[in-house]
Amino acid sequence: MPGPIRTAIVGFFLTTIMFAIPAAAQPRLFADETEIQLLIDAPLADLLRAAPRSTDPFSAGVTWSGEGGDDTRYAIQLSPRGLSRRTRGICTFPPLRLDFDQSAMRGTVWRGQNKLKLVTRCRSGARYDELIALEMTAYRMFNVITPMSFRVRPARVTYRDVNGRRREDVQFNFLIEDVTDMARRNDRRALEVMPEDVRSDQLDPRAASLVTMFQYMIGNLDWDMTSGVPGEECCHNGALMAANANARSEIVPVPYDFDMTGFVDPPYALLPAEVNISSLRQRVYRGLCRHNDQVPAAIAHFQARREAILAVIDGETRLSAGRRRAARAYIEGFFELIDDPARVENAITRRCRG
């Protein structure tokens, strides 16, 4: 199927999802997918020097200029965030968090925003811009699978050091929808629980199977649906959604953070010691055996959305033609596997955990 037709298919699919949601529930910032132009001014040299040891915030400002922006500077608190990219010496620029004064955001495109995650470029260079575009593409592919997923907004960000100690830097980044907004749009509530407070038998089997199949599709091993870093809120690279804050059944896991995947394949990737693989691009199924009866339905769900998923890749023009071909080939390899019942049995259902 030609690329323009695939792009039209995914556009129609995502638009259908978007307009099925009441307009009042859609934060303006994530109401479309066009690239925005941002200027962030901050004491960046100080922030970058402190980042490996601290996530303390710095006073900063953000300006949205160009189409859709109002060229107004809004005061924010800017914080380093994350763990691997921030603390392990693999990146020269950490992921960031933008903390807004909600009362000052009323009536603006930032209305309702509080703390937003900004995914930044690990190191300088076009190669790392493409890695960011690939990770953003993974989020958009999961949007095709289910509306119970984080939306993203691409951004071309100019970073300006207010003290003049760093040269102005322009990066391709993207913003991630706030977890509260994502939950509200799906008529759910985000659970605030610690690791192991939720058991696997309390997860919604269908939703958990879709997450597991997606993680397998993109070659992700850096996640968990019920456990996480001790002392930090559950779960590892995922959030949990439920009907209310106290519900402990039909819990829906929602994943995020897709850089350490075979689909993105960053040069700084660390292979998990507990899994015997020689390349991040080797897929390993991490689904739960209790959900094996959901595998056929999950496969059918993905197969029905194959063209829309591939259209997301084909439509990402921030990737070079070669990078798009490689990304598409990796995902097509997944579809070839799930189209073969014998390979599904050997690679998926027999490889379940627990």
Beta strands, then each sheet from edge to edge (+ up, - down):
strand 1: 36-42
strand 2: 58-65
strand 3: 73-80
strand 4: 96-100
strand 5: 115-119
strand 6: 152-161
strand 7: 169-176
strand 8: 189-190
strand 9: 238-242
strand 10: 252-255
sheet 1: 1+ 2- 3+ 4- 5+ 7- 6+ 1+
sheet 2: 8+ 9- 10+
end
